């Protein structure tokens, strides 16, 4: 009970985070094991939790909240997050270092990049840009969700373990938008708008967004390697993970828009109404011009995309009791996330209980801190991490998340 109280006080008394993978599911002693893990969280280097909370739970965003958030943005802003739930099972072959592996997973990823003007246009409208030009370039948005069904193999000896899984990817939903060039001019009295846009938009079939809907297919590869060694009068553990290295080919039932044009609109004058009443071609011409422009942008065809993957390196100290140290770095592809690096420190109470904190920078945020706890026994292991909880303390900071893993080994 005393140890539980200490861990609880550590969790409540510190700021928390992390934007990295949990420890890899690698072969261990025993006949086999089953692990269930779940992860979910978001982070931002500019959007605060106070604004996100109002956006999600208030019917109307207060003008002062919007103004306060706009005032905090500087240049390009990132916002993104990940969700994943996975079930791994492993069975060690009799009298052999090899094991057979099966995994199931459900993965979602969101990432977006935008500038101050695009944010202001969305939440304040173009009235705030009267007499000026809003620059909306270099914005992007991506949402993708897919399921994994994989098989693989693992190998282990006293100091080394590695595993490789090959998965079939069921593509459920994919939405992307890219603004390579975009400006919007609004005249002082709002009677003239001029947009210069070079953009792309793609989306899978909107009627197939239900869970596990088959809107595409592909393959993915997961690899993990671990090596234990002794140095500096301590035991250390090095681990390398590559997750979701793969791609999806999406079905052609969705929509693709490619826009590269200049659009100018000048308000309808009184004379236009009188001409409309006498000659109906005015309205017909207007409708035809809009229809022709939009139909030229819209198309179909097959889309392909890389999975939003991870490459992670960690090194951790292992002691029987006392302080442990570690560090790690994560690089991601097919996302807007920056490289995330962290330092960590933990206190091991005994062979079963450990609690620790970390300090990191990057990912979708800036400086972030985190804390987690682990329980390890012969047959049962569990881990908990809370991420970006500093956003609950400092509302101008953005991010929140958690991960939970439970592993059971049989045949011990």
N, C-alpha and C positions, 0 to 999 in steps of 0.2 A: 504493500500500500504506500509506503514511504516513497518508493521509486516512482510510482504512478503520480503522486502529488508533485514531485520534483519535475517530471516531464511536463505535467500540465502547466506548472508555473512558467517553465521555459517557453512553452507554446504561447501562453497568454501575455508574457512580458516582453516579447521581442517582435520586431517586424520581420516579415517572411517573404519568400519567393523561390522560383526557379523556372527556367525555360529550357529544360533539358530532359533527356530520357531517364527513366529509372534504370537500375542495374539490369543487365541483360539476363535473359532466362537461359542459363547454360547448364550442361550436364553436371550432376553432382552424385555423391555416393548414394547407393540404394537402387532398387529395381526401377523406379520411375517417379514421376511427379506430375502434378496438375497445378497450374497457376491461373488465377483470374485477376486481371488488372484493369483499372479505369483511370483516365486522365482527362481533365478539362480545364481550360483557362484561357484568358486573353490578356493582352498587355498593349500599351501605347506609349510612345515617347512624347505625346502632346495632349491627348484627350484625357481628362480627369474622370475619376469615378463619380464625382458629384454630377457632372453633365450626363454621363451614361445612365446613372440612376434616374434622373429626371426624364431622360428620353424614353426609358423603358416603362416607367411607372406613373408619370404624370400625363394627364390628358392634353395639357397645353404647356409648351416650354416657355418659361418666363423670359422676357426680353433681357433682363439684367443677367440671367444665367448665360444666355447666348453671347451677349457682349463680353462677359467675363471670360468665356472660353475662347472667343475670337482673339481677345487681347493676349492670351497666353500662347497662341500659335506662332511659331517662327519657322518660316520656310516650309520645307516638305515635312509632313507628319505621317507616321506609321501607325496602323492599328491592325492587330491580327490576333488570331488564336487558333487553338487546336483542340480536337476532341478525339479520343480513341478508347475503345473497350476491346480487350483481347482475352482469349482463352487459349492457353498453351498446354499441351500434354506431351510427356516424354516417357518412353519405355526403354530401359537399358537392356540390350541383348545379353543373354546369359553368358557368363564367363568371358565377357568382351568389353573393351573400352568404348564401344560404339553404342549409340542410342538412336531410336527412331522417334521422330517428332511430328506433331500435328498442331496446326494453329488456325484459329478463327478470329476475325477482327472486323470491327466497324470503325471507320476513320472519317473525320471531317476536318477541313481546313479552310480558314478565312484569312485573307490578308488584303490590305488596301493601302494605297499611298495617295495623298492629296495635299494641295497647297492651301494657303489662307483664303485666297479668293474663291476657290471652289467651295470650301466650307461655308464662307459667308453667303455665297449665292444660294446654296441649298437651304440654309436656315434663316436667312434674312431677306432673300429675294434680291432682284437686280435694282431695286430702288436705291439701295445704299451705294450703287456704282453709277448713279446718274451723273452724266457729264464726263465719264471716264470709261476705261476699258478694263474688264476683269480678265486676268490671265489664268487660264484653267489647265495649262499644259502639264504633261508628265504626271497625269493622274492614272491610277490603275485600281482594279478591283478583281478579286478572285475568290470564288467559293467552289469547293469540290468535295464530294462525299463518295466513298466507295467501301466495298466489303472485300475481305481477304479470306481465302481458303488455301492453306498451304501445307506442304509436307517437307520434311527435311531430315537431316542427320546431324548427330553431334558426336564428339570424341573427347575423352578426358584421360589424364593421368594424374599423378600426385600434384604437379605444379601447373599444368596447362589444361585448358579446355577451349574448344571452339565448336561452333554450330553454323549450319547453313540451311536456310529455308527458302523454297521456291513456291510462290503463291500465284494462284489465279486471282485476278482482280475483276470484280464486278463493278463497273462504273454506274453509280446511281444518278448523280447530278453534277453538272459542271456549268458554271457561269463565269465569264470573263469580260472585262472591259478595259480598253487601253486608250488613253488620250495622248497621242503623240504631239498634236498641236491643237490648241483651242483658245480662242479669245472671244469675248462678248462685249461689244460697245453698246452703251445705253445713252441716248441723248438726255439733255438736262431736264426736259419736260416729259421724257419717256415716250415720245411719239415715233422714235426710230431705234431699231435694233439691228445690229450687224454682227453676225457670228462667222468666224473663220475656223473650220473644224477639220481635223484629220484624226479619225478615230476608228476603232474596231470593237465590235461587240459580238459575243457568241453565247449561245445557251442551248442546253439539251432540251428535249421535248418536255414542255411544262406540265403535260398531263401524266408524266411518268416519274414524279418526284417522291412517290411513296417509298417506304423502306425496302431496300433490296431490289428496286425496279431496275431492269436490265436495259440501261441506255448506252452501254459500251462495255468493252472487255479488254483485258491486257494482262501483263505479267509483272510481278514484283519480286525482288530479291532482298532477303535479310541475312546479314552475316554478323557474327560476334566472335571475339577472341579475348581470352583472359590468361594472364601469366602472373604467377606469384614468385617473388624473389626476396632475398634478404639484402639490406643495405643500411648503412648508418645505424647499426645495432637495432634495427627494427625489421619487421616483415611488411612488405608492400604488395599491392595488387594493381596491375595495369590492365585496363579493359578498353577495347576498341569495338565500336558498334557502327554498322551501316544499316539503316532501316529504310524501307520503301524506295529502293532503287529500281525504278521501272516506269512504265508508261501505260496509257489507256488510249484506245482508238474508240472515239465516240460515234454513235450511230448518226446517220444523216437526217434523222427526223427533226433535228432542232433548227435554229435560225442563226444565220451569220449576217452581220451588217458591216459593211466597209464604207466609211464616209470620208470624203475628201472634197470639201466644197465651201463656198461662201454663200451665206444666206442673209439677205437684207430685207427688213420689213419696215415699211413706213405706214403710219396710221391712216385709216380710211377717212377721207375728207367728206364734207357735206355734199360736194358735187358728185362724188362717187355714188352716194345713195340715190341721187336724182337720176344718174345714168343707169343705175341698177333697175330702177323702176321702169325706165323706158326701154332698156335693152338688156335682156337677161344674159347676154354673153359675158358680161363682166363677172358674174358669179361663176359661170361655167369655166371661164378661163382661169380664175383663181383656183378652183377645185382641181382642174386638170394639171396645173403647174405643181401643186403640192403632191398630187398622186404620182406624177411622173418622177419627181425627185425622190420620193421615199421608196418607190418600187425599184429604182435604180440602185439604191443602197442595199436593199435586202436580198439575200441569197440563201442557198443551202449548201450541202456538201459535208464531207466527213471531216471532223476535227480530231486532232491528236494532242495529247498533253502529257508532260512528265508528272509523275507522282511527287507531291511535296515531301521530299525525303530529308533524312538526317544522317550526318556523319559525326560521331562523337568519340573523343578521347578523354579518359580519366585515369588518374593515378591516386591511390588512397593508401594510407598507412593503416596497419592492423595491429592492435595491441590486445592483451588479455583484459586489461583494466586501465582506465585513464584516458588521456587526450589523444585523439587521432587527427591527422591533418590530411588534406587532399586538394586537388585542383582538377579542372577540366575545361574543355572547349568544345563547342558545337558549331558546325557549319551546315547550312541548309541550302537546298536548291529548289527551284520552281516555287519560291516564295519571295516575299519582300523582306523577310527577316534578315537582320544583320548577324554577323558572327557573335555568338554569346560565349563569354569566358567567365569562370568563377573560381573563387577560393572557398574552401570549406573547412570547418573545424567541428569535431564531435567529441562527446564524452561517453566512453563505454563504462557502464556501471558494473557489468559482468559479462559473461559469455552470451547472455540472453538479451540484455537491454542496451540500447544506444540512442542518444539524442544529440542533434547537432544543428548548426546554422551555417549559412553561406552568404557570400557577398559576390554579386556578379554585375556584368554590364553587357548590354547589347540585346540581341533578339528583336522584339518589337518595342522595347522600352529603353530606358537609360540605366541609371544605377538602380539595382534591385537587390533585395535581401530576402533570405528564406530560412526555413527551419523544418526539420523532419524528425521522425522517430522510427525506430525499427525494433522488432522483436524476433528473435531467432531461437528455435529449439530444434531437437532432432528431426521431428516430423513436420512441424508447422512453423512458417515464417510469415511475418506481416510487416508492411511499411506504410507510412503516411507522410505526405509532404503537403504543406500549405504554401501557395505561391502568391506573391505580390500582395500580401495582406497589408503592406504599408499603405496601399490605396484606401484602406478603411480608416486609417489614422490621419493621413494627409490627403484630403479629398481631391486636391489638384493633381495627385499622382494617379496614373491609370493602370489598372490590372487587378486580377484576382483569379485564383484557380486552386485546384487540389488534385492529388493523385493518391490512389489507394491500391495496394497489391497484397494478395493473399496466396501463399504457396503451400501445398501439402505434398510431402514425400511419403511414398509407401514402399514397403519392403526394407525398411531400415533395420 
